[in-house]
């Protein structure tokens, strides 16, 4: 079965910060016992870039996904007001 909008998806993964650097840190893990589960294209808590890379994969596919997360600049955090 192919991952596409409206399909229930169950993922297992290891999420690391600092991928490709000398010291990687495990940030999150979804295992067979506690997988990540969501309805593809409906859940708003999934990164759009992750959805794009997952779409079309089939059950049992293995894939390595890399994402670049930029830290906000110092000025951006200073000028942010919280209400």
N, C-alpha and C positions, 0 to 999 in steps of 0.2 A: 504494500500500500504506500502511496506517495504522499509526502507532506504537502498539503495545500490548504487554502482557507477553509475553516470550519472543521478540520480534522483534529481529533484528540491526539496529542503528542506526549510521549513519555521519553525523557532524555536522561542519560547518565553522563556525567562529565567531571573533570577537574578544572577549576578556574584558577589560573596563576597570575600574579602581578609580577611584572619584570621579566616577561618571557623573552628569552634570548640574551638576557643579561647574566653575569656570573652567579648572582643569587636570585633565584625565583622564590616567591612566597605563595604557598597554597592559600587562596582566599575563600574558596567555596568548593564543596564536593557534593555531587548528586550521585548516589550509588544505586545498585539494584534494589537494595532494601528501602531506600528513601530517594526515589527519582524525582526529577523536576517534571511536573505535569501541567499542561495548559491546552487550551483550544487555539489552534494556529490562526492568527489573524484577528482574534477577538480579545485576548488578554493584552491589556495596555501596559503591563509591567515588563515587557520583553523589548530589548533594544531593536529598533527597526533594522539596523545593519545585521543583527543576528537572524532576524526573520528572513531577510533577503538571502542569506547564505544557507539557511536550512531548507527553504522552499525547494521542492523537487527531490530531496533525499528520500530514500526508501527504507523500510524497516530493515534493520541489520547493517545499514551503511555506517561506515566509520569515517569521520571527517575531523580535520584539525582546523579550527577557526582562530584567527588572530585579529585582535582589535587594538587600535591605538586610542587610548583615553588620554586626552589632554587635560592637564591641571589648569584651573582658572588662574589668570594672571593676578599678581598681588593687587593691582589697581581694581580689578573686577570685584575682588572680595571686599575691598575697603569701601567701594561705592554701593554695595548692596544694602538695602534697608529691609528689615524684616518687620512685618506687621502682625 
